[in-house]
């Protein structure tokens, strides 16, 4: 099977913790032809979508240890048509590169793409959490989005808890996430001015209901094909609101609560309908805070905490869907050939 990872540059991979390299390693270990490309490597030749790829040289046995695999990796550089791949796995970091998705539009009928490009378009920002059917806000916190300061000030003023979470609409990795309180309305105005007016067109800002327990961390749940396959508790560093590990947080083993299982059952079918087959969701006290669809992480840490290899499940899924898609294409080709004689 031919598999392309569209990701960040190989030299920026941190092999000790990176999730993508564990998926790459699994594919190479299975004997697949594996290629890497960044969004900037995509090109067009005579109306054919192509990529300048680094293809793994598999002349030697694949090292079992990830760090050794990373250090010993050798590549051949070659320009390849995207339609020649059986699967394309999207692992580029946020923000979403819309131009890259346009390159992929022309091959979506021929290649299994994870995650689906339409799903990435609709779910790449924090508004996506509001699209799930939860009228009583059992699982989805009340969320307000605007670039109008007066409106956002009134939302904070009328909040029931007296404090809310503020963050930029297009932020990621915990960047720009702060807690704001009613009594700090003067400083809130200046914060809004900074968040909204830091670009010419103005930025959208999210105000979200404060979920009790946020100061104790959140739960990262990895979901595959609408089902939870692993989870971990992320605990923020002392004095920090953010639970992200790269922001100083730590991780702990976690078993899903019944509420978290109910949440996964609620959102799973829509994720699959939207082509969001592999996602990471962030949950606080049973409420969905974010859906990470571009390059969800956590595989290494969940593996270590639970002595599992989540990448095997992920690549099993990719293989099964790509094979099914290839079989359908073959049957269509046989049908067209048979119709020539009718």
C-alpha positions in Angstrom: 0.0 0.0 0.0 1.2 3.5 -0.8 0.7 6.0 2.0 1.5 9.8 2.1 1.7 11.8 5.3 1.2 15.5 4.8 2.8 16.8 7.9 5.3 19.3 9.4 9.0 19.1 8.3 10.7 15.8 9.4 13.6 17.7 11.0 11.0 19.3 13.4 9.8 16.0 14.7 10.5 15.3 18.4 10.8 11.5 18.2 10.4 10.9 22.0 6.9 12.3 22.1 5.6 12.9 18.6 2.4 11.1 17.6 2.9 11.3 13.8 6.2 9.4 13.8 4.5 6.5 15.6 2.0 6.3 12.8 4.8 6.6 10.2 6.8 3.9 12.0 3.9 1.6 12.0 3.3 2.0 8.3 7.0 1.5 7.4 7.2 -1.6 9.7 4.3 -3.2 7.8 6.2 -2.8 4.6 4.1 -0.1 3.1 5.6 2.5 0.7 5.6 5.6 2.9 6.1 9.1 1.7 6.3 12.4 3.5 5.5 15.9 2.3 4.6 19.3 3.8 1.8 21.5 2.5 4.4 23.6 0.8 5.6 20.6 -1.2 2.2 20.3 -3.1 2.3 21.3 -6.7 0.4 20.9 -10.0 1.8 19.6 -13.3 -0.4 19.6 -16.4 -3.5 19.8 -14.2 -2.3 16.8 -12.1 -1.9 17.3 -8.4 1.6 16.2 -7.3 3.9 16.4 -4.3 7.6 16.7 -3.9 8.0 13.7 -1.5 10.6 12.1 0.8 10.1 8.4 0.3 11.5 6.0 3.0 14.3 3.9 1.8 13.4 0.4 3.1 16.6 -1.5 2.2 17.3 -2.2 5.9 15.1 -3.7 8.6 13.0 -1.1 10.4 14.4 -0.4 13.9 11.9 -1.2 16.6 12.7 1.9 18.7 11.2 5.1 17.5 14.2 7.3 18.3 16.6 4.9 16.5 14.1 4.8 13.6 14.1 8.6 13.4 17.9 8.9 13.5 18.5 6.2 10.9 15.8 7.2 8.5 16.9 7.6 4.8 14.9 9.0 2.0 14.7 9.3 -1.7 13.3 12.6 -3.1 10.8 12.2 -5.9 7.8 14.0 -7.3 4.7 11.8 -7.2 1.1 12.2 -8.3 -1.3 12.3 -5.3 -3.8 10.0 -7.1 -1.2 7.2 -7.0 -1.5 6.9 -3.2 -4.0 4.6 -1.5 -4.2 6.8 1.6 -3.2 10.3 2.5 -3.0 11.0 6.2 -3.2 14.7 7.1 -0.9 15.6 10.0 0.1 19.2 9.4 -0.1 21.5 12.4 -2.7 24.2 12.8 -3.7 26.7 11.4 -5.5 25.1 8.4 -3.8 25.6 5.0 -6.8 26.0 2.7 -4.7 26.0 -0.4 -3.4 22.6 0.5 -6.9 21.3 0.7 -7.6 22.7 -2.8 -4.8 20.5 -4.2 -6.5 17.5 -2.6 -9.9 18.2 -4.0 -9.0 16.6 -7.3 -8.0 13.2 -5.9 -10.6 12.8 -3.1 -12.6 10.2 -5.2 -9.5 8.1 -5.8 -7.6 8.3 -2.5 -8.8 7.8 1.1 -7.9 11.0 3.0 -7.8 11.1 6.8 -9.2 13.4 7.9 -11.6 14.3 5.0 -10.9 17.7 3.5 -14.5 18.9 3.9 -14.4 17.8 7.5 -11.2 19.8 8.0 -12.8 22.9 6.5 -15.8 22.9 8.8 -14.1 21.8 12.0 -10.7 23.5 12.0 -11.8 26.2 14.5 -13.5 26.2 17.9 -17.0 26.9 16.5 -17.3 23.2 15.6 -18.1 22.2 19.2 -21.4 24.2 18.9 -22.6 22.2 16.0 -23.4 19.1 18.1 -27.0 18.6 19.2 -27.0 19.4 22.9 -29.9 21.9 23.5 -29.6 21.6 27.3 -25.9 22.2 27.3 -25.3 18.9 29.1 -22.1 18.3 27.2 -21.3 21.6 25.4 -20.5 24.7 27.4 -22.4 27.8 26.5 -20.3 29.6 24.0 -20.3 33.1 22.6 -18.3 34.3 19.6 -17.9 37.8 18.3 -15.5 40.6 17.3 -17.8 43.3 18.8 -16.4 44.4 22.2 -19.6 45.8 23.6 -21.4 42.5 23.0 -18.7 40.5 24.7 -18.5 42.9 27.6 -22.3 42.4 28.2 -21.9 38.6 28.0 -19.3 38.7 30.7 -21.4 41.1 32.8 -24.4 38.8 32.7 -22.5 35.5 33.2 -23.9 33.4 36.0 -20.6 32.3 37.4 -18.9 35.7 37.3 -16.0 34.3 35.3 -15.5 33.0 31.8 -12.8 31.6 29.5 -11.6 33.8 26.7 -9.5 32.6 23.7 -8.9 33.4 20.1 -11.2 31.6 17.6 -8.2 30.3 15.5 -5.8 29.6 18.4 -4.4 26.2 19.2 -2.1 24.5 21.7 -3.5 26.6 24.6 -2.2 29.8 23.1 -4.1 32.9 24.3 -6.4 31.0 26.7 -7.2 33.1 29.8 -9.8 33.4 32.5 -11.7 36.7 32.8 -13.8 37.8 35.8 -16.7 40.3 36.1 -14.9 42.6 38.6 -12.0 43.0 36.1 -14.2 44.7 33.5 -11.7 47.6 32.9 -8.9 45.3 32.1 -11.3 43.1 30.1 -11.9 46.0 27.7 -8.2 46.4 27.0 -7.8 42.7 26.6 -10.6 42.6 24.0 -8.9 45.5 22.2 -5.7 43.5 22.0 -7.3 40.2 21.0 -9.7 41.7 18.4 -7.6 44.5 16.9 -4.3 42.7 16.5 -5.0 42.3 12.8 -6.5 44.7 10.2 -9.7 42.7 9.7 -10.2 42.1 13.4 -10.1 38.7 15.1 -13.0 36.7 16.4 -12.9 36.0 20.2 -14.6 33.2 22.1 -16.1 33.6 25.5 -17.1 30.3 27.0 -18.9 29.3 30.1 -16.4 28.5 32.9 -16.5 24.8 33.7 -15.9 24.0 37.3 -12.8 21.8 37.7 -10.9 23.5 34.9 -8.1 24.5 37.4 -7.6 20.7 38.0 -6.9 19.9 34.3 -8.7 18.3 31.4 -9.0 15.0 29.7 -7.7 14.3 26.2 -9.6 11.6 24.5 -8.5 10.1 21.1 -11.3 9.0 18.9 -11.1 6.7 15.9 -14.0 6.2 13.6 -16.4 7.7 16.2 -15.1 5.5 19.1 -12.9 6.4 22.0 -9.6 4.4 21.8 -7.6 6.0 24.6 -7.5 8.9 27.1 -5.3 10.7 29.6 -5.7 13.3 32.2 -3.7 16.5 31.7 -2.9 18.5 34.8 -1.8 22.1 34.5 1.4 23.5 36.0 1.0 25.4 39.3 -0.6 28.8 38.6 -1.4 28.0 34.9 -4.9 27.6 33.5 -3.7 25.6 30.5 -3.4 21.8 30.7 -1.3 21.4 27.5 1.8 19.4 28.1 4.0 21.7 26.1 2.8 24.6 28.4 4.2 22.8 31.4 1.3 20.4 32.2 1.7 16.8 33.3 -0.2 13.6 32.4 -1.9 10.9 34.4 -3.6 7.6 33.6 -7.4 8.1 33.1 -10.4 5.8 32.7 -13.4 7.3 31.0 -16.3 8.2 33.3 -19.9 7.3 32.3 -20.5 11.0 31.4 -17.4 11.0 29.1 -18.6 7.8 27.5 -22.0 9.4 26.9 -20.3 12.4 25.4 -18.4 10.2 23.0 -21.6 8.4 21.9 -23.2 11.8 21.3 -20.5 13.2 19.0 -19.2 10.0 17.4 -21.8 9.6 14.6 -21.4 13.3 13.5 -17.6 13.0 13.5 -17.9 10.0 11.1 -20.5 11.8 8.9 -18.1 14.7 8.6 -15.2 12.5 7.7 -13.3 13.2 10.9 -12.1 9.7 11.5 -9.2 10.5 13.9 -9.6 13.4 16.4 -8.6 14.4 19.8 -11.2 15.9 22.1 -10.5 18.0 25.2 -13.0 17.5 28.0 -13.4 19.2 31.4 -15.8 17.7 34.0 -17.7 15.9 31.3 -18.0 18.9 29.0 -16.5 19.2 25.5 -14.1 22.1 25.2 -12.4 21.5 21.9 -12.2 19.1 19.0 -8.7 18.8 17.5 -8.9 17.6 13.9 -5.7 18.7 12.2 -2.9 16.8 14.0 -4.3 15.4 17.3 -1.5 14.3 19.7 -1.2 12.2 22.7 -0.5 8.7 21.2 2.9 8.3 22.9 1.8 9.4 26.4 -1.4 7.3 26.3 0.6 4.3 25.0 3.1 4.7 27.9 0.4 5.1 30.5 -1.6 2.1 29.4 1.0 -0.1 27.8 -0.7 -0.1 24.4 0.1 0.9 20.8 -2.7 3.0 19.5 -1.0 3.4 16.2 -1.8 -0.2 15.3 -5.5 0.5 15.6 -5.2 3.7 13.6 -3.2 2.1 10.7 -5.5 -1.0 10.8 -8.4 1.4 10.1 -6.6 3.2 7.4 -5.7 -0.1 5.6 -9.3 -1.4 5.8 -10.9 1.8 4.4 -8.2 2.2 1.7 -8.6 -1.4 0.6 -12.4 -1.1 0.5 -12.1 2.1 -1.6 -9.6 0.4 -4.0 -12.0 -2.6 -4.4 -14.9 -0.4 -5.2 -12.8 1.4 -7.9 -11.8 -2.0 -9.4 -15.4 -3.1 -9.6 -16.4 0.2 -11.3 -13.6 -0.3 -13.8 -14.7 -3.9 -14.5 -18.3 -2.6 -14.9 -17.2 0.0 -17.5 -15.2 -2.6 -19.4 -18.1 -5.0 -19.5 -20.4 -2.2 -20.7 -18.3 -1.8 -23.8 -19.6 -5.1 -25.2 -23.2 -4.3 -24.5 
